[in-house]
Amino acid sequence: MTEPHLADLLTTPDRDAFWAEIGSAPPVRRGRYFDRSPVWLVTGYDEALAVLKDPGSFSNDINTRKDSVDVLATAGLPEDVAPYMSETLGAYDPPDHARLRRLVSRAFTVRRVESLRPRIQTMIDELVDDFPDEPFDVVERFAHPLPVRVICELLGVPGEDTERWRQWSSGLTAPDPGAMADSARGLVTYMSELIERKRAAGDDGLLSALIEVRDSDGDRLTDRELISLSLTLLLAGHETTVSVLSEGLLLLLNRPEEQERLRGDLNAVPAAVEEMLRVAGPAEIAPMRYAKHDVELGGVTIPEGDPVQIVYTTANRDPRRFDAADSTVLDRQDNPHLAFGNGIHYCLGASLARTEADLAFRTLLTRFDALGLATTGDEIRWQPGTARRLAALPVRATRAPARHD
Ligand code: HEM
């Protein structure tokens, strides 16, 4: 059996076929990472969950790795911005992770997300009002601008700066290390100034709440942690949400009868969003874990210090866990997918992403009688990269007549 190379993901024309091949093998197997170094690929659902739920055996801290590599140097990040990119929630283990997560969770509450709903709806309406009658790229006009506006609104970044954030976000995920470093530097400088301004005059945004937040023992977030967290929210929350909005829409464009069903029953949209996340979740692979001691998993022994790569895409299509695992069933009821992870690192923005997707699809279905592809399916391309994201999605949208209730 040949070892799969994740680097092939950067050039494959068909990500689904790539993952289907990897998923057909044993649930834990040897493979190669993007830099061609050896990793254990955890592709089965139960095995992925076992790793996520056991931070005592699997660490997110790079220093646990036996052949410790300088990841930051490999990524080409300059020293002045590297710590802001590496010292993030996703790279921490308990107890540091628990401390940071507890502080952030005090400010980033479900209530805060719920209170954003009317603003998110207004942003969606503004973008949809501007849709042209002729075919257009819905990624450019809708899926890409919406999540960055929402993150800026959440943090309390002034509206006029949103376009700069959008450019920085694109730079942060660009394959060019120079563009990445410039964007990270731009954001770090901007955030330092914004924190000063919020300190002087607070508001009801998340950043002001994070500045104020204190633990029961008086512990609070440092400026560096605040900047790093803001960067993390943008990095973790922008492109992922762009992806679920556009990939989810593509699933609907290819299923006119499902569009009709959902138009007739908008309460069925949340279940459809869950299935979109299962079959086309943007986080195809997890941040790397490292075995803290020799661990038995899926019939193999993973030696202490070895890197362990969970593959969410194959876990979410594991036929041992999901009926009709390879089919898209938009009214699936039993759907405990791992698109947002699980355990202590479970996605902090899950309820925000769900709210955005729910409001976006409800609005698109209500405002348009028909949504169709403006091109043949073959021309739809994934953006080459480590995350799943459509480069463009040309659509034709037929407006529903205005309702006078
Ligand atoms: C559809 C959109 C999204 C998807 C699919 C997604 C997916 C994920 C996944 C899989 C993880 C866990 C990674 C792991 O440990 O293996 C994660 C963590 C995280 N996500 Fe999301 N995410 C989304 C949107 C967001 C948004 C909107 C935000 C915030 C604005 C966000 C912030 C975070 C943060 C801060 C973490 C790290 C949590 C920790 O390590 O404790 N995500 N996300």
Boltz pocket constraint, residues with backbone or C-beta under 6 A from the ligand:
constraints:
  - pocket:
      binder: B
      contacts: [[A, 89], [A, 90], [A, 91], [A, 101], [A, 151], [A, 232], [A, 233], [A, 234], [A, 236], [A, 237], [A, 238], [A, 240], [A, 241], [A, 244], [A, 281], [A, 282], [A, 283], [A, 286], [A, 287], [A, 338], [A, 339], [A, 340], [A, 341], [A, 342], [A, 344], [A, 345], [A, 346], [A, 347], [A, 348], [A, 349], [A, 350], [A, 352], [A, 353]]
      max_distance: 6.0
